[in-house]
Amino acid sequence: MKSRVAELRKKNKISQEELALAVGVSRQTITSIEVEKYVASLPLAYKIAQYFHLSIEEVFDLSEYKNEQGGM
């Protein structure tokens, strides 16, 4: 799943480790999300979005899932 996690993290000058600690996951999980090898669970997506004071839709590109569900 595409996301803006790396972009937002760099814009806010936050390391992967700092973000990981803030949302309760490993640095490797953040790396995997950023390189699109891991899809964040809903609770994790929510925590990441909250961390940046954004909605989940502003951080994660859900368009591929909306298309699968007939436009949600």
All heavy atoms as a GROMACS GRO file, in nm:
protein
  576
    1MET      N    1   0.085  -0.118   0.000
    1MET     CA    2   0.000   0.000   0.000
    1MET      C    3   0.089   0.124   0.000
    1MET      O    4   0.183   0.133   0.078
    1MET     CB    5  -0.090   0.000   0.125
    1MET     CG    6  -0.166   0.128   0.143
    1MET     SD    7  -0.260   0.140   0.296
    1MET     CE    8  -0.382   0.016   0.269
    2LYS      N    9   0.055   0.215  -0.085
    2LYS     CA   10   0.131   0.340  -0.089
    2LYS      C   11   0.095   0.425   0.032
    2LYS      O   12  -0.019   0.423   0.079
    2LYS     CB   13   0.098   0.417  -0.217
    2LYS     CG   14   0.147   0.347  -0.341
    2LYS     CD   15   0.115   0.426  -0.464
    2LYS     CE   16   0.161   0.346  -0.585
    2LYS     NZ   17   0.126   0.411  -0.710
    3SER      N   18   0.197   0.496   0.081
    3SER     CA   19   0.172   0.584   0.195
    3SER      C   20   0.264   0.705   0.186
    3SER      O   21   0.360   0.707   0.108
    3SER     CB   22   0.197   0.511   0.327
    3SER     OG   23   0.334   0.501   0.354
    4ARG      N   24   0.232   0.803   0.268
    4ARG     CA   25   0.314   0.924   0.277
    4ARG      C   26   0.400   0.921   0.404
    4ARG      O   27   0.452   1.024   0.446
    4ARG     CB   28   0.223   1.047   0.280
    4ARG     CG   29   0.144   1.067   0.152
    4ARG     CD   30   0.053   1.189   0.162
    4ARG     NE   31   0.128   1.307   0.200
    4ARG     CZ   32   0.079   1.405   0.276
    4ARG    NH1   33  -0.043   1.399   0.324
    4ARG    NH2   34   0.154   1.509   0.307
    5VAL      N   35   0.415   0.804   0.464
    5VAL     CA   36   0.486   0.796   0.593
    5VAL      C   37   0.628   0.851   0.581
    5VAL      O   38   0.669   0.935   0.661
    5VAL     CB   39   0.486   0.652   0.649
    5VAL    CG1   40   0.572   0.642   0.774
    5VAL    CG2   41   0.343   0.607   0.679
    6ALA      N   42   0.703   0.806   0.481
    6ALA     CA   43   0.842   0.853   0.466
    6ALA      C   44   0.845   1.004   0.443
    6ALA      O   45   0.926   1.076   0.505
    6ALA     CB   46   0.911   0.780   0.351
    7GLU      N   47   0.759   1.052   0.356
    7GLU     CA   48   0.752   1.196   0.327
    7GLU      C   49   0.721   1.276   0.453
    7GLU      O   50   0.788   1.376   0.483
    7GLU     CB   51   0.643   1.219   0.221
    7GLU     CG   52   0.606   1.363   0.199
    7GLU     CD   53   0.473   1.378   0.125
    7GLU    OE1   54   0.428   1.282   0.057
    7GLU    OE2   55   0.412   1.486   0.137
    8LEU      N   56   0.620   1.235   0.527
    8LEU     CA   57   0.581   1.306   0.648
    8LEU      C   58   0.690   1.300   0.755
    8LEU      O   59   0.716   1.399   0.824
    8LEU     CB   60   0.450   1.249   0.702
    8LEU     CG   61   0.328   1.272   0.615
    8LEU    CD1   62   0.213   1.182   0.660
    8LEU    CD2   63   0.286   1.418   0.617
    9ARG      N   64   0.751   1.183   0.766
    9ARG     CA   65   0.856   1.166   0.866
    9ARG      C   66   0.975   1.258   0.835
    9ARG      O   67   1.026   1.327   0.924
    9ARG     CB   68   0.900   1.018   0.866
    9ARG     CG   69   0.991   0.979   0.977
    9ARG     CD   70   1.023   0.834   0.972
    9ARG     NE   71   1.075   0.788   0.844
    9ARG     CZ   72   1.196   0.817   0.795
    9ARG    NH1   73   1.277   0.894   0.864
    9ARG    NH2   74   1.235   0.771   0.678
   10LYS      N   75   1.015   1.262   0.709
   10LYS     CA   76   1.128   1.348   0.670
   10LYS      C   77   1.094   1.495   0.683
   10LYS      O   78   1.178   1.575   0.730
   10LYS     CB   79   1.172   1.314   0.528
   10LYS     CG   80   1.236   1.177   0.520
   10LYS     CD   81   1.262   1.135   0.377
   10LYS     CE   82   1.313   0.991   0.372
   10LYS     NZ   83   1.325   0.943   0.234
   11LYS      N   84   0.972   1.531   0.644
   11LYS     CA   85   0.928   1.670   0.654
   11LYS      C   86   0.932   1.719   0.799
   11LYS      O   87   0.966   1.833   0.827
   11LYS     CB   88   0.786   1.682   0.598
   11LYS     CG   89   0.725   1.819   0.607
   11LYS     CD   90   0.583   1.817   0.552
   11LYS     CE   91   0.515   1.950   0.576
   11LYS     NZ   92   0.374   1.946   0.534
   12ASN      N   93   0.899   1.629   0.891
   12ASN     CA   94   0.897   1.663   1.034
   12ASN      C   95   1.029   1.631   1.105
   12ASN      O   96   1.036   1.640   1.227
   12ASN     CB   97   0.781   1.591   1.102
   12ASN     CG   98   0.647   1.648   1.060
   12ASN    OD1   99   0.608   1.754   1.107
   12ASN    ND2  100   0.577   1.582   0.969
   13LYS      N  101   1.129   1.588   1.027
   13LYS     CA  102   1.262   1.558   1.080
   13LYS      C  103   1.256   1.455   1.193
   13LYS      O  104   1.313   1.472   1.301
   13LYS     CB  105   1.333   1.685   1.125
   13LYS     CG  106   1.358   1.781   1.011
   13LYS     CD  107   1.431   1.905   1.055
   13LYS     CE  108   1.470   1.986   0.935
   13LYS     NZ  109   1.398   2.106   0.915
   14ILE      N  110   1.184   1.346   1.165
   14ILE     CA  111   1.167   1.238   1.262
   14ILE      C  112   1.232   1.113   1.206
   14ILE      O  113   1.212   1.080   1.088
   14ILE     CB  114   1.017   1.211   1.287
   14ILE    CG1  115   0.951   1.336   1.345
   14ILE    CG2  116   0.995   1.091   1.376
   14ILE    CD1  117   0.802   1.336   1.333
   15SER      N  118   1.310   1.043   1.286
   15SER     CA  119   1.373   0.920   1.239
   15SER      C  120   1.272   0.806   1.240
   15SER      O  121   1.167   0.814   1.305
   15SER     CB  122   1.492   0.883   1.329
   15SER     OG  123   1.445   0.841   1.456
   16GLN      N  124   1.304   0.701   1.167
   16GLN     CA  125   1.218   0.582   1.170
   16GLN      C  126   1.208   0.529   1.313
   16GLN      O  127   1.100   0.486   1.356
   16GLN     CB  128   1.274   0.474   1.077
   16GLN     CG  129   1.262   0.507   0.931
   16GLN     CD  130   1.324   0.402   0.843
   16GLN    OE1  131   1.419   0.334   0.882
   16GLN    NE2  132   1.272   0.389   0.722
   17GLU      N  133   1.317   0.532   1.384
   17GLU     CA  134   1.318   0.483   1.523
   17GLU      C  135   1.224   0.564   1.611
   17GLU      O  136   1.149   0.510   1.692
   17GLU     CB  137   1.461   0.487   1.578
   17GLU     CG  138   1.475   0.428   1.717
   17GLU     CD  139   1.456   0.277   1.721
   17GLU    OE1  140   1.481   0.208   1.621
   17GLU    OE2  141   1.415   0.227   1.828
   18GLU      N  142   1.228   0.698   1.597
   18GLU     CA  143   1.141   0.784   1.678
   18GLU      C  144   0.994   0.756   1.649
   18GLU      O  145   0.913   0.747   1.742
   18GLU     CB  146   1.171   0.932   1.650
   18GLU     CG  147   1.304   0.979   1.705
   18GLU     CD  148   1.338   1.119   1.659
   18GLU    OE1  149   1.342   1.144   1.537
   18GLU    OE2  150   1.361   1.205   1.748
   19LEU      N  151   0.960   0.743   1.521
   19LEU     CA  152   0.821   0.714   1.486
   19LEU      C  153   0.780   0.578   1.538
   19LEU      O  154   0.671   0.562   1.594
   19LEU     CB  155   0.801   0.722   1.334
   19LEU     CG  156   0.661   0.692   1.283
   19LEU    CD1  157   0.556   0.782   1.348
   19LEU    CD2  158   0.655   0.701   1.132
   20ALA      N  159   0.868   0.481   1.523
   20ALA     CA  160   0.839   0.345   1.570
   20ALA      C  161   0.810   0.344   1.720
   20ALA      O  162   0.713   0.283   1.765
   20ALA     CB  163   0.957   0.252   1.536
   21LEU      N  164   0.894   0.410   1.796
   21LEU     CA  165   0.874   0.417   1.941
   21LEU      C  166   0.741   0.486   1.975
   21LEU      O  167   0.670   0.442   2.066
   21LEU     CB  168   0.990   0.491   2.009
   21LEU     CG  169   1.122   0.416   2.015
   21LEU    CD1  170   1.234   0.508   2.063
   21LEU    CD2  171   1.111   0.295   2.107
   22ALA      N  172   0.708   0.591   1.901
   22ALA     CA  173   0.586   0.667   1.929
   22ALA      C  174   0.460   0.586   1.903
   22ALA      O  175   0.360   0.605   1.971
   22ALA     CB  176   0.585   0.795   1.845
   23VAL      N  177   0.466   0.496   1.805
   23VAL     CA  178   0.345   0.419   1.770
   23VAL      C  179   0.352   0.274   1.816
   23VAL      O  180   0.260   0.196   1.791
   23VAL     CB  181   0.312   0.428   1.619
   23VAL    CG1  182   0.285   0.572   1.579
   23VAL    CG2  183   0.422   0.367   1.534
   24GLY      N  184   0.460   0.236   1.883
   24GLY     CA  185   0.469   0.105   1.945
   24GLY      C  186   0.503  -0.012   1.854
   24GLY      O  187   0.452  -0.122   1.874
   25VAL      N  188   0.586   0.015   1.753
   25VAL     CA  189   0.631  -0.093   1.664
   25VAL      C  190   0.782  -0.086   1.650
   25VAL      O  191   0.847   0.004   1.703
   25VAL     CB  192   0.564  -0.085   1.524
   25VAL    CG1  193   0.414  -0.105   1.535
   25VAL    CG2  194   0.597   0.044   1.452
   26SER      N  195   0.839  -0.178   1.573
   26SER     CA  196   0.984  -0.176   1.550
   26SER      C  197   1.018  -0.082   1.434
   26SER      O  198   0.932  -0.049   1.352
   26SER     CB  199   1.034  -0.317   1.516
   26SER     OG  200   0.986  -0.356   1.388
   27ARG      N  201   1.142  -0.041   1.430
   27ARG     CA  202   1.190   0.041   1.318
   27ARG      C  203   1.171  -0.033   1.187
   27ARG      O  204   1.137   0.024   1.084
   27ARG     CB  205   1.336   0.079   1.339
   27ARG     CG  206   1.391   0.172   1.229
   27ARG     CD  207   1.542   0.181   1.228
   27ARG     NE  208   1.607   0.051   1.217
   27ARG     CZ  209   1.617  -0.019   1.104
   27ARG    NH1  210   1.564   0.024   0.992
   27ARG    NH2  211   1.680  -0.135   1.103
   28GLN      N  212   1.191  -0.165   1.190
   28GLN     CA  213   1.177  -0.246   1.070
   28GLN      C  214   1.033  -0.241   1.015
   28GLN      O  215   1.013  -0.244   0.894
   28GLN     CB  216   1.217  -0.392   1.097
   28GLN     CG  217   1.365  -0.410   1.121
   28GLN     CD  218   1.408  -0.385   1.267
   28GLN    OE1  219   1.330  -0.341   1.350
   28GLN    NE2  220   1.534  -0.413   1.297
   29THR      N  221   0.936  -0.232   1.105
   29THR     CA  222   0.797  -0.221   1.061
   29THR      C  223   0.776  -0.090   0.986
   29THR      O  224   0.713  -0.087   0.880
   29THR     CB  225   0.700  -0.231   1.180
   29THR    OG1  226   0.717  -0.359   1.241
   29THR    CG2  227   0.556  -0.212   1.137
   30ILE      N  228   0.831   0.018   1.037
   30ILE     CA  229   0.820   0.148   0.970
   30ILE      C  230   0.888   0.141   0.833
   30ILE      O  231   0.832   0.186   0.732
   30ILE     CB  232   0.879   0.262   1.056
   30ILE    CG1  233   0.804   0.274   1.190
   30ILE    CG2  234   0.877   0.394   0.979
   30ILE    CD1  235   0.655   0.304   1.180
   31THR      N  236   1.006   0.081   0.828
   31THR     CA  237   1.076   0.065   0.701
   31THR      C  238   0.990  -0.012   0.602
   31THR      O  239   0.976   0.027   0.486
   31THR     CB  240   1.211  -0.009   0.722
   31THR    OG1  241   1.292   0.066   0.812
   31THR    CG2  242   1.283  -0.030   0.591
   32SER      N  243   0.932  -0.122   0.647
   32SER     CA  244   0.849  -0.206   0.559
   32SER      C  245   0.726  -0.132   0.508
   32SER      O  246   0.687  -0.149   0.393
   32SER     CB  247   0.807  -0.333   0.632
   32SER     OG  248   0.920  -0.413   0.660
   33ILE      N  249   0.667  -0.048   0.591
   33ILE     CA  250   0.553   0.033   0.547
   33ILE      C  251   0.598   0.132   0.441
   33ILE      O  252   0.534   0.149   0.338
   33ILE     CB  253   0.488   0.106   0.666
   33ILE    CG1  254   0.419   0.005   0.758
   33ILE    CG2  255   0.389   0.213   0.618
   33ILE    CD1  256   0.374   0.063   0.891
   34GLU      N  257   0.712   0.194   0.465
   34GLU     CA  258   0.762   0.296   0.372
   34GLU      C  259   0.798   0.238   0.235
   34GLU      O  260   0.782   0.306   0.134
   34GLU     CB  261   0.883   0.368   0.432
   34GLU     CG  262   0.846   0.456   0.549
   34GLU     CD  263   0.963   0.534   0.608
   34GLU    OE1  264   1.078   0.515   0.563
   34GLU    OE2  265   0.938   0.614   0.698
   35VAL      N  266   0.847   0.116   0.230
   35VAL     CA  267   0.885   0.054   0.102
   35VAL      C  268   0.774  -0.035   0.046
   35VAL      O  269   0.795  -0.111  -0.048
   35VAL     CB  270   1.019  -0.022   0.110
   35VAL    CG1  271   1.132   0.071   0.148
   35VAL    CG2  272   1.011  -0.140   0.206
   36GLU      N  273   0.656  -0.026   0.106
   36GLU     CA  274   0.535  -0.095   0.060
   36GLU      C  275   0.546  -0.248   0.064
   36GLU      O  276   0.485  -0.318  -0.015
   36GLU     CB  277   0.497  -0.048  -0.081
   36GLU     CG  278   0.469   0.100  -0.088
   36GLU     CD  279   0.443   0.149  -0.229
   36GLU    OE1  280   0.405   0.068  -0.316
   36GLU    OE2  281   0.464   0.269  -0.252
   37LYS      N  282   0.620  -0.300   0.162
   37LYS     CA  283   0.629  -0.445   0.180
   37LYS      C  284   0.537  -0.493   0.292
   37LYS      O  285   0.523  -0.611   0.313
   37LYS     CB  286   0.773  -0.487   0.211
   37LYS     CG  287   0.864  -0.474   0.092
   37LYS     CD  288   0.997  -0.538   0.118
   37LYS     CE  289   1.080  -0.530  -0.009
   37LYS     NZ  290   1.189  -0.622  -0.007
   38TYR      N  291   0.477  -0.399   0.362
   38TYR     CA  292   0.390  -0.433   0.474
   38TYR      C  293   0.272  -0.337   0.474
   38TYR      O  294   0.289  -0.216   0.458
   38TYR     CB  295   0.467  -0.420   0.606
   38TYR     CG  296   0.386  -0.446   0.731
   38TYR    CD1  297   0.350  -0.575   0.768
   38TYR    CD2  298   0.344  -0.341   0.811
   38TYR    CE1  299   0.275  -0.598   0.883
   38TYR    CE2  300   0.270  -0.362   0.927
   38TYR     CZ  301   0.236  -0.492   0.961
   38TYR     OH  302   0.161  -0.515   1.074
   39VAL      N  303   0.153  -0.390   0.492
   39VAL     CA  304   0.033  -0.306   0.502
   39VAL      C  305   0.000  -0.292   0.650
   39VAL      O  306  -0.020  -0.391   0.720
   39VAL     CB  307  -0.086  -0.370   0.427
   39VAL    CG1  308  -0.212  -0.288   0.447
   39VAL    CG2  309  -0.054  -0.385   0.279
   40ALA      N  310  -0.002  -0.170   0.695
   40ALA     CA  311  -0.031  -0.143   0.836
   40ALA      C  312  -0.172  -0.188   0.872
   40ALA      O  313  -0.265  -0.172   0.793
   40ALA     CB  314  -0.016   0.006   0.865
   41SER      N  315  -0.186  -0.245   0.990
   41SER     CA  316  -0.320  -0.278   1.041
   41SER      C  317  -0.396  -0.149   1.063
   41SER      O  318  -0.337  -0.040   1.071
   41SER     CB  319  -0.307  -0.354   1.174
   41SER     OG  320  -0.251  -0.268   1.273
   42LEU      N  321  -0.526  -0.160   1.076
   42LEU     CA  322  -0.607  -0.040   1.100
   42LEU      C  323  -0.564   0.033   1.227
   42LEU      O  324  -0.546   0.155   1.225
   42LEU     CB  325  -0.756  -0.076   1.103
   42LEU     CG  326  -0.852   0.040   1.120
   42LEU    CD1  327  -0.832   0.145   1.012
   42LEU    CD2  328  -0.994  -0.011   1.121
   43PRO      N  329  -0.544  -0.038   1.340
   43PRO     CA  330  -0.499   0.034   1.461
   43PRO      C  331  -0.363   0.104   1.441
   43PRO      O  332  -0.344   0.216   1.487
   43PRO     CB  333  -0.489  -0.075   1.567
   43PRO     CG  334  -0.583  -0.181   1.520
   43PRO     CD  335  -0.574  -0.179   1.370
   44LEU      N  336  -0.271   0.040   1.370
   44LEU     CA  337  -0.141   0.102   1.348
   44LEU      C  338  -0.154   0.221   1.253
   44LEU      O  339  -0.094   0.326   1.277
   44LEU     CB  340  -0.040   0.000   1.292
   44LEU     CG  341   0.098   0.056   1.258
   44LEU    CD1  342   0.162   0.126   1.377
   44LEU    CD2  343   0.188  -0.056   1.206
   45ALA      N  344  -0.232   0.206   1.147
   45ALA     CA  345  -0.255   0.318   1.054
   45ALA      C  346  -0.314   0.437   1.130
   45ALA      O  347  -0.275   0.552   1.108
   45ALA     CB  348  -0.347   0.274   0.941
   46TYR      N  349  -0.407   0.408   1.220
   46TYR     CA  350  -0.469   0.513   1.300
   46TYR      C  351  -0.365   0.583   1.388
   46TYR      O  352  -0.362   0.706   1.397
   46TYR     CB  353  -0.581   0.454   1.386
   46TYR     CG  354  -0.650   0.556   1.472
   46TYR    CD1  355  -0.741   0.646   1.417
   46TYR    CD2  356  -0.625   0.561   1.608
   46TYR    CE1  357  -0.804   0.740   1.497
   46TYR    CE2  358  -0.688   0.655   1.688
   46TYR     CZ  359  -0.777   0.744   1.632
   46TYR     OH  360  -0.838   0.838   1.712
   47LYS      N  361  -0.279   0.505   1.453
   47LYS     CA  362  -0.175   0.563   1.540
   47LYS      C  363  -0.079   0.651   1.460
   47LYS      O  364  -0.040   0.759   1.505
   47LYS     CB  365  -0.095   0.453   1.610
   47LYS     CG  366  -0.170   0.384   1.721
   47LYS     CD  367  -0.082   0.275   1.782
   47LYS     CE  368  -0.154   0.194   1.885
   47LYS     NZ  369  -0.069   0.087   1.941
   48ILE      N  370  -0.040   0.603   1.342
   48ILE     CA  371   0.052   0.682   1.259
   48ILE      C  372  -0.015   0.811   1.214
   48ILE      O  373   0.044   0.920   1.222
   48ILE     CB  374   0.101   0.598   1.138
   48ILE    CG1  375   0.192   0.484   1.187
   48ILE    CG2  376   0.174   0.687   1.037
   48ILE    CD1  377   0.227   0.382   1.080
   49ALA      N  378  -0.138   0.801   1.168
   49ALA     CA  379  -0.211   0.920   1.124
   49ALA      C  380  -0.227   1.019   1.240
   49ALA      O  381  -0.205   1.140   1.223
   49ALA     CB  382  -0.346   0.881   1.068
   50GLN      N  383  -0.264   0.968   1.356
   50GLN     CA  384  -0.280   1.053   1.475
   50GLN      C  385  -0.149   1.123   1.509
   50GLN      O  386  -0.148   1.239   1.547
   50GLN     CB  387  -0.324   0.968   1.594
   50GLN     CG  388  -0.463   0.990   1.636
   50GLN     CD  389  -0.491   0.928   1.773
   50GLN    OE1  390  -0.424   0.838   1.819
   50GLN    NE2  391  -0.594   0.978   1.837
   51TYR      N  392  -0.039   1.050   1.499
   51TYR     CA  393   0.092   1.106   1.530
   51TYR      C  394   0.119   1.231   1.446
   51TYR      O  395   0.173   1.330   1.496
   51TYR     CB  396   0.202   1.001   1.506
   51TYR     CG  397   0.339   1.049   1.540
   51TYR    CD1  398   0.386   1.043   1.670
   51TYR    CD2  399   0.421   1.104   1.443
   51TYR    CE1  400   0.513   1.090   1.702
   51TYR    CE2  401   0.548   1.152   1.473
   51TYR     CZ  402   0.592   1.144   1.604
   51TYR     OH  403   0.718   1.192   1.635
   52PHE      N  404   0.079   1.227   1.319
   52PHE     CA  405   0.101   1.340   1.229
   52PHE      C  406  -0.018   1.436   1.226
   52PHE      O  407  -0.020   1.531   1.147
   52PHE     CB  408   0.131   1.290   1.087
   52PHE     CG  409   0.264   1.221   1.076
   52PHE    CD1  410   0.271   1.084   1.051
   52PHE    CD2  411   0.383   1.290   1.091
   52PHE    CE1  412   0.393   1.020   1.040
   52PHE    CE2  413   0.506   1.227   1.082
   52PHE     CZ  414   0.511   1.092   1.056
   53HIS      N  415  -0.118   1.413   1.311
   53HIS     CA  416  -0.239   1.497   1.318
   53HIS      C  417  -0.311   1.501   1.183
   53HIS      O  418  -0.356   1.607   1.139
   53HIS     CB  419  -0.204   1.639   1.365
   53HIS     CG  420  -0.130   1.642   1.495
   53HIS    ND1  421  -0.189   1.611   1.616
   53HIS    CD2  422   0.000   1.666   1.522
   53HIS    CE1  423  -0.099   1.619   1.712
   53HIS    NE2  424   0.017   1.652   1.658
   54LEU      N  425  -0.322   1.384   1.120
   54LEU     CA  426  -0.389   1.370   0.992
   54LEU      C  427  -0.489   1.255   0.999
   54LEU      O  428  -0.488   1.176   1.092
   54LEU     CB  429  -0.287   1.342   0.881
   54LEU     CG  430  -0.182   1.450   0.855
   54LEU    CD1  431  -0.074   1.397   0.762
   54LEU    CD2  432  -0.247   1.574   0.797
   55SER      N  433  -0.573   1.246   0.896
   55SER     CA  434  -0.663   1.131   0.887
   55SER      C  435  -0.587   1.015   0.822
   55SER      O  436  -0.484   1.036   0.756
   55SER     CB  437  -0.786   1.166   0.802
   55SER     OG  438  -0.748   1.184   0.667
   56ILE      N  439  -0.639   0.896   0.837
   56ILE     CA  440  -0.577   0.779   0.775
   56ILE      C  441  -0.568   0.799   0.624
   56ILE      O  442  -0.466   0.769   0.562
   56ILE     CB  443  -0.654   0.650   0.810
   56ILE    CG1  444  -0.638   0.618   0.959
   56ILE    CG2  445  -0.606   0.532   0.724
   56ILE    CD1  446  -0.722   0.502   1.007
   57GLU      N  447  -0.674   0.854   0.564
   57GLU     CA  448  -0.676   0.876   0.419
   57GLU      C  449  -0.572   0.976   0.372
   57GLU      O  450  -0.530   0.971   0.257
   57GLU     CB  451  -0.816   0.923   0.374
   57GLU     CG  452  -0.924   0.819   0.390
   57GLU     CD  453  -0.986   0.815   0.529
   57GLU    OE1  454  -0.942   0.891   0.619
   57GLU    OE2  455  -1.078   0.734   0.551
   58GLU      N  456  -0.530   1.066   0.460
   58GLU     CA  457  -0.427   1.163   0.424
   58GLU      C  458  -0.287   1.102   0.429
   58GLU      O  459  -0.194   1.157   0.372
   58GLU     CB  460  -0.433   1.284   0.516
   58GLU     CG  461  -0.556   1.370   0.493
   58GLU     CD  462  -0.568   1.481   0.596
   58GLU    OE1  463  -0.580   1.450   0.717
   58GLU    OE2  464  -0.567   1.598   0.555
   59VAL      N  465  -0.273   0.990   0.497
   59VAL     CA  466  -0.142   0.924   0.511
   59VAL      C  467  -0.130   0.803   0.419
   59VAL      O  468  -0.026   0.781   0.359
   59VAL     CB  469  -0.116   0.882   0.658
   59VAL    CG1  470   0.017   0.812   0.671
   59VAL    CG2  471  -0.124   1.002   0.751
   60PHE      N  472  -0.238   0.728   0.406
   60PHE     CA  473  -0.236   0.604   0.329
   60PHE      C  474  -0.326   0.616   0.206
   60PHE      O  475  -0.436   0.668   0.216
   60PHE     CB  476  -0.280   0.486   0.416
   60PHE     CG  477  -0.187   0.458   0.530
   60PHE    CD1  478  -0.206   0.518   0.653
   60PHE    CD2  479  -0.077   0.374   0.512
   60PHE    CE1  480  -0.118   0.495   0.759
   60PHE    CE2  481   0.011   0.351   0.617
   60PHE     CZ  482  -0.009   0.411   0.740
   61ASP      N  483  -0.279   0.564   0.093
   61ASP     CA  484  -0.355   0.566  -0.031
   61ASP      C  485  -0.446   0.443  -0.034
   61ASP      O  486  -0.400   0.331  -0.058
   61ASP     CB  487  -0.261   0.566  -0.151
   61ASP     CG  488  -0.334   0.568  -0.284
   61ASP    OD1  489  -0.459   0.572  -0.284
   61ASP    OD2  490  -0.266   0.566  -0.388
   62LEU      N  491  -0.573   0.465  -0.009
   62LEU     CA  492  -0.669   0.356  -0.002
   62LEU      C  493  -0.740   0.332  -0.135
   62LEU      O  494  -0.832   0.250  -0.142
   62LEU     CB  495  -0.772   0.384   0.108
   62LEU     CG  496  -0.715   0.410   0.247
   62LEU    CD1  497  -0.825   0.450   0.343
   62LEU    CD2  498  -0.642   0.287   0.298
   63SER      N  499  -0.700   0.400  -0.241
   63SER     CA  500  -0.772   0.392  -0.368
   63SER      C  501  -0.779   0.251  -0.423
   63SER      O  502  -0.882   0.211  -0.478
   63SER     CB  503  -0.711   0.486  -0.471
   63SER     OG  504  -0.576   0.452  -0.497
   64GLU      N  505  -0.674   0.172  -0.408
   64GLU     CA  506  -0.679   0.035  -0.461
   64GLU      C  507  -0.783  -0.049  -0.388
   64GLU      O  508  -0.843  -0.138  -0.445
   64GLU     CB  509  -0.542  -0.032  -0.455
   64GLU     CG  510  -0.490  -0.056  -0.313
   64GLU     CD  511  -0.350  -0.113  -0.310
   64GLU    OE1  512  -0.254  -0.034  -0.321
   64GLU    OE2  513  -0.337  -0.236  -0.299
   65TYR      N  514  -0.808  -0.018  -0.261
   65TYR     CA  515  -0.908  -0.092  -0.184
   65TYR      C  516  -1.048  -0.042  -0.215
   65TYR      O  517  -1.144  -0.117  -0.218
   65TYR     CB  518  -0.878  -0.084  -0.034
   65TYR     CG  519  -0.747  -0.151  -0.002
   65TYR    CD1  520  -0.631  -0.078   0.012
   65TYR    CD2  521  -0.740  -0.291   0.007
   65TYR    CE1  522  -0.510  -0.142   0.038
   65TYR    CE2  523  -0.619  -0.353   0.032
   65TYR     CZ  524  -0.505  -0.279   0.046
   65TYR     OH  525  -0.386  -0.340   0.069
   66LYS      N  526  -1.061   0.087  -0.241
   66LYS     CA  527  -1.190   0.142  -0.278
   66LYS      C  528  -1.235   0.084  -0.411
   66LYS      O  529  -1.352   0.054  -0.428
   66LYS     CB  530  -1.182   0.295  -0.287
   66LYS     CG  531  -1.168   0.362  -0.151
   66LYS     CD  532  -1.157   0.511  -0.164
   66LYS     CE  533  -1.138   0.575  -0.029
   66LYS     NZ  534  -1.119   0.720  -0.036
   67ASN      N  535  -1.143   0.071  -0.506
   67ASN     CA  536  -1.176   0.015  -0.637
   67ASN      C  537  -1.220  -0.129  -0.625
   67ASN      O  538  -1.310  -0.173  -0.695
   67ASN     CB  539  -1.057   0.027  -0.732
   67ASN     CG  540  -1.027   0.172  -0.768
   67ASN    OD1  541  -1.113   0.257  -0.758
   67ASN    ND2  542  -0.904   0.198  -0.806
   68GLU      N  543  -1.157  -0.206  -0.538
   68GLU     CA  544  -1.194  -0.347  -0.519
   68GLU      C  545  -1.334  -0.362  -0.461
   68GLU      O  546  -1.402  -0.459  -0.486
   68GLU     CB  547  -1.094  -0.416  -0.422
   68GLU     CG  548  -0.959  -0.442  -0.483
   68GLU     CD  549  -0.862  -0.501  -0.382
   68GLU    OE1  550  -0.905  -0.536  -0.270
   68GLU    OE2  551  -0.744  -0.512  -0.414
   69GLN      N  552  -1.377  -0.265  -0.384
   69GLN     CA  553  -1.507  -0.272  -0.316
   69GLN      C  554  -1.616  -0.200  -0.395
   69GLN      O  555  -1.723  -0.172  -0.342
   69GLN     CB  556  -1.497  -0.211  -0.175
   69GLN     CG  557  -1.400  -0.284  -0.085
   69GLN     CD  558  -1.441  -0.428  -0.060
   69GLN    OE1  559  -1.559  -0.456  -0.042
   69GLN    NE2  560  -1.346  -0.518  -0.061
   70GLY      N  561  -1.586  -0.163  -0.518
   70GLY     CA  562  -1.687  -0.096  -0.599
   70GLY      C  563  -1.711   0.048  -0.560
   70GLY      O  564  -1.821   0.097  -0.569
   71GLY      N  565  -1.607   0.117  -0.517
   71GLY     CA  566  -1.618   0.260  -0.489
   71GLY      C  567  -1.645   0.296  -0.346
   71GLY      O  568  -1.667   0.409  -0.314
   72MET      N  569  -1.652   0.200  -0.257
   72MET     CA  570  -1.674   0.223  -0.114
   72MET      C  571  -1.750   0.350  -0.087
   72MET      O  572  -1.716   0.453  -0.070
   72MET     CB  573  -1.543   0.223  -0.038
   72MET     CG  574  -1.511   0.091   0.019
   72MET     SD  575  -1.348   0.110   0.092
   72MET     CE  576  -1.355   0.019   0.233
   0.00000   0.00000   0.00000
